[in-house]
Amino acid sequence: MNFAADPEFCSMIDRLREEIENDRGEVPAAFEELAGPLGAEELHRTLTAPGQPLWAREIAAFRLGLAGDARAFEALVLLLNHRDPERCVSAAHALTRLGDPRTARAAAALATNELRVAYALLPVRLLATLRAPESVPALVTVLGRRLAPADPHWRVGLACVEGLGALGDPGAREVLEAALPHPRFGGAAREALERLPS
């Protein structure tokens, strides 16, 4: 696969290069190797070898995910719930391409974990993209918890509203109607309701 043609791969490599380069603009030789034409077995060794830096594991997991190698799944799920949103974006992209049947269940578990709600934005968006059986129940649950006007995680709630509108499942009607009076969700909830079948 030509990874260089994938915009998200290029964005990840640029981000990581800036993150790890030294004062002279140099990066470790291993970085260039991982960004180059390594095979799946070499990438998997990097992913599982002890003592590897996070950036190396991220590149290896991303590339394996895009190649459809299920060995990337666990590492990508961990990155999907990382405190760094850009890592979450890259992981979500790779998980979408990986097509592993466990992805929706893992994304739903991350999205509905109230202890990690500050990092739930990308799992929520991934659930909407996957259009899996787990998607609507998880988004309904998360949105219901975000309806308090003073809830600090309103971006997560807004992503739920938008995702439920995109999914167009009538099972979301009740929670979307409950979101109508919300100062941040009202407009999006109205639009989402218009997309549901009557």
Protein Blocks (a to p, Z undefined) as FASTA:
>chain_A
ZZklpmklmmmmmmmmmmmpcfkopacfklmmmmmccdfklmmmmmmpghiafklmmmmm
mmmmmnopaklmmmmmmmmmccblklmmmmmmmmmmnopaklmmmmmmmmmmmklmmmmm
mmmmmmmmnopaklmmmmmmmmmmmmpmklmklmmmmmmmmmmmmnopaklmmmmmmmmm
pmklmmmmmmmmmmpcZZ
